[in-house]
Every structure is written in structure tokens, then in C-alpha cells.
Amino acid sequence: MWHDKKRMQNIMKKKLIILMLISFSLLSAEMLNYDKVLSNLKGIKYYKNGEYDKAGEAFEDNAIQHPNDPRLQFNQGNAQYKNGNLEEAENSYNMALKNPDFKDKSLAHQNLGNVKFQQKDYKNAIKHYRDALIQNPDNLDARYNYELAARMLQKQQQQQQNQQQQQQNDDKKENEDQQKQQQQQQDQQKKDEEKKDQQQQQKKEENKDQQPQEEQKTEKQKAEEKKKEDAEKILKALLQKEKEEMKKEKQKMNVDKAKEGKYW
């Protein structure tokens, strides 16, 4: 009887210990969950007050400690978006969407669309807004943003077409100006060559006109020289003839004197 009582006391002690261990485990889990909720509420408070830096720190610490909670990743993405960290926000939203237990997929796609809208990637922004509407057709913000992004994409494409057309017009005008300039240079070069040819031709004509005059002048000089030579020859002949006649006359006088016997 005493042994049965002892055995029952041991069994009760073991049950008490087990109950205490179970209670402690539940208390620890509740404390962990309480810290997560408290940190999340703290981040939400900062976020609502516009203190996005502090909100980002709270959400980031919470998300690091509880990486499997998609809601924390989503909240972290919201703070990162507000702080202008678009690429980091995109990564956080995508991590939240990878979790099958995440309930706010429509909002995550909507916010991803907002990220792409800020990056002026309107094509992918439209894709995410469409996914947001698929998840929740009553998401009016996503519908409005979808229509706005569609208009912005059309405007962007029109601007790109206008820029391309303007660039083509500028390139065409530049080519035309270059061709015009080249043509002007060729025309000017041709005029210069023609002018040079005319000057050379004119010079040839002038040389041609001057050449007969020089030749005539030479012939005239030759004629005058010949005439002078002829005159000198005639004069020389006359002088020689006169000299010979005077010699003959003198000889004749000497002969006459000899005959008369007179001497001077």
C-alpha cells in the first residue's frame, strides 16, 4: 500500500514537470510572438508618422529575425519604397510574394507596379497592376494606376518616336548640309581651276601677241644693220676709189713735171 502511494506521487511529479515544461514552451513562444508583434507595431507607428527611416529600421530588424513572415517583408518593402530605395523595395515585395501563405498579393503587385512606375518602366508597371487586379478585381487603386501607366506608356512611346523622327531629320539635314558644302567646295574649286586656265590662256595670248612684234623688231634691226653695212661698204668703196684716183692724179702730175723739167 505504501509502495502504491509512493508510485502515485512519482507519477504526479512527472506530470507536473511535463506540464511545467509545456507551459514554459508556450510562454516562450508567446513572448517571441509578442516581440515580433510589438516591433511590427512600432514600425507601423513610425511609418504612419512619416518617420520612414525609423520605420525601415524596425521592419528590417523584424524581417531579419523572422525571415519566413511575408507580412514583415511586405512592411519592410513599404518603408524602403518611402525612403527611395526602389531596388531594395522590389526585392522585399518579391520575397513576400514567394511565400504561399502571404495574403496581400494584390497590394504587393500594386506596390511593385509603383516601383516600376517611379523607374519609368511603364510596361512592367502595367504588368504588375494587371496582376494586382487578377488577385483582387476590386482593387480600385491598382485599376487607376493601370490606366495611368497605360497613358504614360503611350506618351513615352510617342516621345520616343518623335525623338527618333527628330534624330532622323537632324541626320538627314546634316547629310544634306555636308553634301551642299561639298558641292560648294567642288564648284569653287572648279571656278578656281577655270579662272586659272583663263589666266594661263590669256598669258599665252599675250605672249603670242608680243612674239611677232619682237620678231618684227628683230627683222627691222637686221634691215637697219644691213643698210648701215651697205652704206659703209659704199662709203668705203668711194673712199677707196677716190684714193685711187688721187693716187693716179698724183702720179700723172709727177710725170708731167718730169717732162717739163720743173721741180718744186
Residue pairs with C-beta under 8 A, 6 or more apart in sequence:
36 62
36 65
36 66
36 69
36 72
39 58
39 61
39 62
40 58
40 59
40 62
40 71
40 72
40 75
42 58
43 54
43 55
43 56
43 58
43 59
43 62
43 75
43 79
44 55
44 75
46 52
46 54
46 55
46 58
47 55
47 75
47 78
47 79
47 82
52 79
52 82
52 83
53 83
55 79
55 82
56 76
56 79
56 80
56 82
56 83
59 72
59 75
59 76
59 78
59 79
60 76
60 79
62 69
62 72
62 75
62 76
63 69
63 72
63 73
63 75
63 76
63 92
66 72
67 73
68 99
70 95
70 96
70 97
70 98
70 99
70 101
70 102
71 96
71 102
71 104
73 92
73 93
73 95
73 96
73 99
74 92
74 93
74 96
74 102
74 104
74 107
74 108
76 92
77 88
77 89
77 90
77 91
77 92
77 93
77 96
77 108
77 111
78 89
78 111
80 86
80 88
80 89
80 92
81 89
81 111
81 114
81 115
86 115
86 118
86 119
89 111
89 115
90 112
90 115
93 108
93 111
93 112
93 115
94 112
96 102
96 104
96 108
97 105
97 108
97 109
102 108
105 135
106 132
106 133
106 135
106 136
106 139
106 142
107 132
107 139
109 128
109 129
109 131
109 132
109 135
109 142
110 128
110 129
110 132
110 139
110 141
110 142
110 145
112 128
113 124
113 125
113 126
113 127
113 128
113 129
113 132
113 142
113 145
113 146
113 149
114 125
114 145
116 122
116 124
116 125
116 128
117 125
117 145
117 148
117 149
117 152
120 152
120 156
122 149
122 150
122 152
122 153
122 156
123 153
125 145
125 149
126 146
126 149
126 150
126 153
129 142
129 143
129 145
129 146
129 149
130 146
132 139
132 142
132 146
133 139
133 142
133 143
133 146
136 142
257 263
257 264
